[in-house]
Amino acid sequence: MARFGVFVATVAFLLSCVQSSSTTPVHQVLEMLSEMKSKGERAMGVEKKTMATYTQWVDDRSTELGFEIKTASSDVEELSAFLDKTQSTIDGLESELGKLDANIAQLEGDQKTATAQRESETNEFVTAQQDYSESVDALAAAIQVLKAQNYDRPQAEMMLQKMAIKTRGMRRVLAAFIEETGKRQPGAPEVAAYESQTGGVIEVLENLLVKFKDELKSVEEAEANAAHAYDMEMLHTGNLIKQLTADHEEKGVRKGELLGELAQAKGQLTTTKADLAEDKKMLMDTQTTFEMKKKTFESNQAIRAAELEAIAKAIDIISASDVAASYETHVKLVQVSKKPVAPHGVLLLQEGSETSAARMAARHEAASLLRNRAASLSSKLLAAVAEDVLANPFAKVITMIEELLAKLKEEAAAEADHKKWCDSELKANKLKREKHTTAVDTLAAEVEKLGSQIQTMAEELATLAKEQAALAAAMAEATADRQKEKAANEATIKDAVAAQQALKKALEILHEFYSSVAEPSLVQTKKQVPEMAAYKGMGGSSKGVIGMLEVIESDFSRLETDTRASEDQAASEYNKFMKDSKAAKETKHKREVQLKLDKDQTEFDQGQVKKDLESAQRKLDAANKYYDELKPACLEVHVSYEERVARREEEIAALRQAYEILDKKGKGA
């Protein structure tokens, strides 16, 4: 009711304002109320549409932020779990590295101790060896001197004492000699001849010589055994140290890799947490702002509905016959008192006319300025504002320019933020693309390299298989030929031996026959009688049967000899060929086995590298996809950022000048 009372007062004011009009004031009021109702309904519809669009945007933005928050929360959990697991692994590696350091240090200390002990034992051996060697040499010299001279026992002992003074090794001999002779029973008869005088001494010395040689040999054997044991211990300890060192290096490298991954994960976790907090804050701000806007919208809608209802009621009331007709019938505008009203009304009209003219001039000047700047800048915005300045009321023009200035400033700030975001995202994306491209190129080259190695290995394996097959065929063929050749040679030798035996028997028979018929020749001495020698067969002729048989026998003998030699040579060549072929085949087989193992390992490595390549390619594709998504918003622009900023600043400057013109001249009027 209060609002309706205010509205009635407003209607009364409107009626008073239109009293000077030639049209019925009631009709003018009704027109104004109808216009207000239409305008209110339009504003109410626009506000509903704006709120619906804003509500949809809030829903979409809340859903998007919800997904981002969910994803970021999952990433935080995964990164936290990864950090805990990685830190635990690093701690375990540090513990293992400490144990390895302690074990290596202990083994190296054992090596130093063993080396020091070995050096001490070696020095003792050198001293003992030198003492025994000198003693052996001194004993040999003493025995040689005693055998060469006819010394009795006292003289021999005297000689040994003198040698002990001059020769260091003789001292041990003298001490051993005295100890040995002291063991003999006292009162034993002394021997006096060469054999008897010195034989006992020489025998003792020879026994000592044998003893010292045995002891020297024992010392040398003990030294050799100790040196061998030391070498074996050093070899075993060295191998352990190498193994532990390799393990230490491997774990150290792994620890370094994990530390790098840990630092990277920490950075990602910090960034993800910051993004998560920002998304949560943005979601909360969006929802809070939406709730405030929603309350304002609901309040505005209620007020607008009440206002439209009041206007509708007012229209119904004023348009009724009891108001409109009564006013037209009973109220005479010409009878209205003009004395108190006329001066005031004229004054208001005069003042309104002057203000309107000043404001119109200001609007034309501002519009001209905006059109000129729009032409120089090719700005559709300034051109549209110039038209709006002339087409709209003065107050609305002022408000419109203020709103445009604020909007341009907001756009400038938003575009600056967008530019900053684009620069940051493009830079990060470029680094990712370059990194993943390098990884893809490197891994692709590695795959190609491994593929080339696999192809080379496959070709070599095929060649080795062919070569082994060729060797096997050659060996089988050589064996078959050797067997045939051996059978032929054995048959030839057998035939030659049989032929020689048969010929030998034949020759024996013929020799026996011709020997039995061989008698003195009966030769006629008379020349007139023809010589008639007794026939003794053809054995005497070199061209006879015996000669021919002997030649044949020699041929068979030569055939046997040549065939045997040929067989021996062929067998030797065959054996050498088979030995070389077997060795070559075994070598190729070993190479084939090792090459297959290497090929399998290389194929496994290639498979792992291919997996890494696929992973790197997916990352590169994702980076390129994101880059394509960034292009429309950050790169595909017809005007550069700097040009847009400069143009917007000039538009703002033009609007400010227009605003100053309107504001100054509007107030001045």
Stockholm file with secondary structure:
# STOCKHOLM 1.0

chainA/1-669         MARFGVFVATVAFLLSCVQSSSTTPVHQVLEMLSEMKSKGERAMGVEKKTMATYTQWVDDRSTELGFEIKTASSDVEELSAFLDKTQSTIDGLESELGKLDANIAQLEGDQKTATAQRESETNEFVTAQQDYSESVDALAAAIQVLKAQNYDRPQAEMMLQKMAIKTRGMRRVLAAFIEETGKRQPGAPEVAAYESQTGGVIEVLENLLVKFKDELKSVEEAEANAAHAYDMEMLHTGNLIKQLTADHEEKGVRKGELLGELAQAKGQLTTTKADLAEDKKMLMDTQTTFEMKKKTFESNQAIRAAELEAIAKAIDIISASDVAASYETHVKLVQVSKKPVAPHGVLLLQEGSETSAARMAARHEAASLLRNRAASLSSKLLAAVAEDVLANPFAKVITMIEELLAKLKEEAAAEADHKKWCDSELKANKLKREKHTTAVDTLAAEVEKLGSQIQTMAEELATLAKEQAALAAAMAEATADRQKEKAANEATIKDAVAAQQALKKALEILHEFYSSVAEPSLVQTKKQVPEMAAYKGMGGSSKGVIGMLEVIESDFSRLETDTRASEDQAASEYNKFMKDSKAAKETKHKREVQLKLDKDQTEFDQGQVKKDLESAQRKLDAANKYYDELKPACLEVHVSYEERVARREEEIAALRQAYEILDKKGKGA
#=GR chainA/1-669 SS CHHHHHHHHHHHHHHHHTTTSSSCHHHHHHHHHHHHHHHHHHHHHHHHHHHHHHHHHHHHHHHHHHHHHHHHHHHHHHHHHHHHHHHHHHHHHHHHHHHHHHHHHHHHHHHHHHHHHHHHHHHHHHHHHHHHHHHHHHHHHHHHHHHHSCCCHHHHHHHHHHHHHHCTHHHHHHHHHHHHHHTSCTTCCCCCSHHHHHHHHHHHHHHHHHHHHHHHHHHHHHHHHHHHHHHHHHHHHHHHHHHHHHHHHHHHHHHHHHHHHHHHHHHHHHHHHHHHHHHHHHHHHHHHHHHHHHHHHHHHHHHHHHHHHHHHHHHHHHHSHHHHHHHHHHCCGGGSCCTTHHHHHHHHHHHHHHHHHHHHHHHHHHHHHHHHHHHHHTCHHHHHHHHHHHHSCHHHHHHHHHHHHHHHHHHHHHHHHHHHHHHHHHHHHHHHHHHHHHHHHHHHHHHHHHHHHHHHHHHHHHHHHHHHHHHHHHHHHHHHHHHHHHHHHHHHHHHHHHHHHHHHHHHHHHHHHHHHTCCCCCCCCCTTSCCCCCCCCSTTSTTSHHHHHHHHHHHHHHHHHHHHHHHHHHHHHHHHHHHHHHHHHHHHHHHHHHHHHHHHHHHHHHHHHHHHHHHHHHHHHHHHHHHHHHIIIIICCSSCHHHHHHHHHHHHHHHHHHHHHHHHHHHHC
#=GC SS_cons         CHHHHHHHHHHHHHHHHTTTSSSCHHHHHHHHHHHHHHHHHHHHHHHHHHHHHHHHHHHHHHHHHHHHHHHHHHHHHHHHHHHHHHHHHHHHHHHHHHHHHHHHHHHHHHHHHHHHHHHHHHHHHHHHHHHHHHHHHHHHHHHHHHHHSCCCHHHHHHHHHHHHHHCTHHHHHHHHHHHHHHTSCTTCCCCCSHHHHHHHHHHHHHHHHHHHHHHHHHHHHHHHHHHHHHHHHHHHHHHHHHHHHHHHHHHHHHHHHHHHHHHHHHHHHHHHHHHHHHHHHHHHHHHHHHHHHHHHHHHHHHHHHHHHHHHHHHHHHHHSHHHHHHHHHHCCGGGSCCTTHHHHHHHHHHHHHHHHHHHHHHHHHHHHHHHHHHHHHTCHHHHHHHHHHHHSCHHHHHHHHHHHHHHHHHHHHHHHHHHHHHHHHHHHHHHHHHHHHHHHHHHHHHHHHHHHHHHHHHHHHHHHHHHHHHHHHHHHHHHHHHHHHHHHHHHHHHHHHHHHHHHHHHHHHHHHHHHHTCCCCCCCCCTTSCCCCCCCCSTTSTTSHHHHHHHHHHHHHHHHHHHHHHHHHHHHHHHHHHHHHHHHHHHHHHHHHHHHHHHHHHHHHHHHHHHHHHHHHHHHHHHHHHHHHHIIIIICCSSCHHHHHHHHHHHHHHHHHHHHHHHHHHHHC
//
